[in-house]
Amino acid sequence: MADSIEFYFSELARGTIAEGAVCRFQTLEARAVCSSCGSQFRPRSATFTCPDCRSPVFELKQGQELFIESIDVSGAEYPQSEGIELQ
């Protein structure tokens, strides 16, 4: 996923004040809970079953999040937009 975001970000940023910006990613380990026995486990592949009861029914609890912690624009030169104050 990070590769796709980096690719599209660089394409969309071309010709804007964001051109040349860098994306940094921290990935979270996937975690699942079996809907049949309640076991918590880490999925090891795209297709998997509960390691305890072998049920294929589960809920993914972690690993699909996308959270932007911060955007740093220090040092960037950009035009002042009317009605918008940039600090």
Buried (B, 14 or more C-beta within 10 A) or exposed (E): EEEEEBEEBBEEBEEEEBEEBEEEEEEEEBBBBBEBEEBEBEBEEEEBBBEEEEEEEBEEEEEEEEEEEEEEEEEEEEEEEEEEEEE
